[in-house]
């Protein structure tokens, strides 16, 4: 049985989470950005085809303010508290599937929240046969990538032997603790097709654009 998946890493959107706004007192930013979902009252990066860190942007000096970004990644709660921007853009250290709230501890003017520059494509759950061996894997797969030859995206392919989807660890933590092992890359601004017959359960692709405008198109095909 063949399986086909495609995902797109879109250009950075500095207002994807919260449109430019002011807060007269400490409180929560409106989640009214480009990716707003009225049904859930949340922002879902996962619905856009990626897990990604969050950006905060302002032309003002908001560095004295502490912003707390809360959400979910791989079925675990993620919370980051970072200092506000100072006529620039700042980023959360962690990536998110869903952003549920952004709060700030003081009044702020002219701030927006959007997509960051680093993250992952959603975990690919590879369909494996009931029995397989390291010496004779019976299921092959291919990955195709399309990006700009310059100012594109760097990407790296990771694999796991066990199914770690929704296991309560973020993708970044799973890479750090070697639940995922790098099997390809980092590939820099490279359009290509990779064909593999590795034994694995999950496939994870880390993405790092060279500039905010960079995009990456990914296709997965399991034979």
LUMMI-76530 format. One record per residue (C-alpha): residue in three letters; x, y, z. Coordinates in steps of 0.05 Angstrom, whole numbers, padded with zeros to 5 digits, always signed. Layout:
<recs>
ALAXYZ ...
</recs>
This chain:
<recs>
UNK+00000+00000+00000 UNK+00029+00067-00020 UNK+00025+00129+00024 UNK+00034+00200-00001 UNK+00042+00263+00042 UNK+00062+00334+00022 UNK+00077+00393+00066 UNK+00096+00465+00053 UNK+00141+00510+00096 UNK+00114+00579+00082 UNK+00151+00645+00085 UNK+00155+00678+00153 UNK+00092+00716+00173 UNK+00105+00765+00230 UNK+00030+00773+00243 UNK+00008+00700+00236 UNK-00009+00694+00310 UNK-00029+00765+00332 UNK-00040+00826+00288 UNK-00006+00891+00309 UNK-00039+00914+00373 UNK-00033+00954+00438 UNK-00048+00933+00510 UNK-00065+00987+00560 UNK-00049+00942+00619 UNK-00020+00872+00633 UNK-00060+00818+00598 UNK-00066+00774+00537 UNK-00054+00791+00465 UNK-00112+00777+00418 UNK-00100+00715+00377 UNK-00126+00748+00314 UNK-00070+00736+00265 UNK-00068+00705+00196 UNK-00073+00634+00223 UNK-00130+00647+00271 UNK-00181+00591+00277 UNK-00248+00617+00303 UNK-00275+00548+00319 UNK-00219+00532+00369 UNK-00198+00604+00387 UNK-00126+00582+00378 UNK-00071+00589+00327 UNK-00051+00522+00296 UNK+00016+00518+00262 UNK+00004+00444+00253 UNK-00056+00459+00209 UNK-00009+00499+00164 UNK+00037+00439+00157 UNK+00093+00453+00207 UNK+00114+00461+00279 UNK+00150+00527+00288 UNK+00176+00576+00339 UNK+00140+00642+00352 UNK+00164+00712+00336 UNK+00148+00778+00371 UNK+00160+00842+00332 UNK+00156+00916+00349 UNK+00188+00982+00328 UNK+00184+01004+00401 UNK+00227+00986+00460 UNK+00189+00931+00496 UNK+00251+00897+00525 UNK+00227+00910+00596 UNK+00165+00869+00584 UNK+00161+00794+00595 UNK+00118+00756+00545 UNK+00094+00685+00561 UNK+00075+00642+00502 UNK+00036+00579+00517 UNK+00014+00521+00474 UNK+00025+00449+00455 UNK+00077+00410+00416 UNK+00073+00334+00403 UNK+00018+00329+00456 UNK+00059+00362+00511 UNK+00047+00432+00541 UNK+00101+00482+00522 UNK+00110+00550+00557 UNK+00164+00601+00540 UNK+00175+00668+00574 UNK+00219+00717+00536 UNK+00236+00791+00538 UNK+00200+00834+00488 UNK+00230+00863+00424 UNK+00269+00928+00420 UNK+00257+00955+00349 UNK+00269+00884+00324 UNK+00241+00813+00324 UNK+00254+00762+00380 UNK+00238+00688+00382 UNK+00217+00633+00429 UNK+00269+00578+00440 UNK+00216+00524+00431 UNK+00171+00506+00373 UNK+00095+00499+00377 UNK+00041+00459+00342 UNK-00014+00502+00373 UNK-00010+00570+00408 UNK-00064+00578+00461 UNK-00044+00645+00492 UNK+00007+00701+00494 UNK+00007+00743+00557 UNK+00050+00803+00578 UNK+00064+00831+00648 UNK+00057+00905+00630 UNK+00025+00953+00582 UNK+00055+00950+00512 UNK+00045+00987+00446 UNK+00055+00964+00375 UNK+00070+00890+00381 UNK+00053+00832+00335 UNK+00066+00757+00340 UNK+00080+00710+00283 UNK+00120+00652+00257 UNK+00192+00642+00274 UNK+00250+00618+00231 UNK+00261+00547+00257 UNK+00220+00485+00267 UNK+00199+00418+00238 UNK+00151+00387+00190 UNK+00099+00345+00227 UNK+00122+00276+00247 UNK+00113+00224+00192 UNK+00088+00158+00219 UNK+00117+00108+00171 UNK+00074+00046+00157 UNK+00118-00014+00172 UNK+00104-00087+00158 UNK+00085-00134+00215 UNK+00155-00165+00213 UNK+00219-00136+00186 UNK+00293-00144+00198 UNK+00352-00097+00196 UNK+00385-00140+00143 UNK+00324-00142+00098 UNK+00276-00083+00107 UNK+00214-00093+00065 UNK+00186-00023+00061 UNK+00222+00033+00024 UNK+00206+00107+00021 UNK+00225+00170-00016 UNK+00229+00243+00005 UNK+00228+00299-00045 UNK+00249+00371-00028 UNK+00242+00435-00069 UNK+00274+00500-00044 UNK+00312+00560-00072 UNK+00383+00547-00096 UNK+00404+00609-00056 UNK+00371+00638+00006 UNK+00330+00574+00014 UNK+00323+00526+00072 UNK+00370+00480+00108 UNK+00337+00414+00127 UNK+00358+00351+00163 UNK+00325+00282+00164 UNK+00318+00242+00228 UNK+00290+00172+00242 UNK+00267+00135+00304 UNK+00260+00060+00316 UNK+00199+00068+00360 UNK+00135+00108+00351 UNK+00143+00172+00391 UNK+00083+00211+00364 UNK+00046+00245+00420 UNK+00091+00214+00473 UNK+00096+00277+00516 UNK+00164+00301+00491 UNK+00175+00357+00442 UNK+00209+00343+00376 UNK+00270+00384+00399 UNK+00275+00342+00463 UNK+00270+00278+00423 UNK+00327+00299+00379 UNK+00369+00321+00439 UNK+00360+00256+00477 UNK+00375+00214+00414 UNK+00306+00184+00407 UNK+00316+00209+00336 UNK+00381+00197+00298 UNK+00402+00241+00239 UNK+00404+00200+00175 UNK+00412+00255+00124 UNK+00438+00326+00121 UNK+00439+00381+00139 UNK+00424+00396+00066 UNK+00432+00470+00049 UNK+00387+00501-00004 UNK+00384+00435-00041 UNK+00327+00410-00085 UNK+00331+00334-00089 UNK+00298+00266-00081 UNK+00322+00218-00027 UNK+00306+00144-00033 UNK+00314+00102+00031 UNK+00299+00032+00056 UNK+00320+00044+00128 UNK+00284+00007+00184 UNK+00248+00061+00224 UNK+00180+00079+00255 UNK+00179+00155+00251 UNK+00211+00205+00205 UNK+00224+00277+00227 UNK+00249+00335+00185 UNK+00281+00396+00217 UNK+00277+00461+00178 UNK+00320+00523+00184 UNK+00308+00577+00131 UNK+00366+00623+00113 UNK+00319+00683+00108 UNK+00247+00696+00128 UNK+00223+00694+00056 UNK+00252+00623+00044 UNK+00204+00566+00030 UNK+00209+00490+00027 UNK+00163+00440-00006 UNK+00167+00368+00020 UNK+00137+00304-00009 UNK+00137+00235+00024 UNK+00121+00172-00013 UNK+00122+00103+00017 UNK+00122+00045-00031 
</recs>
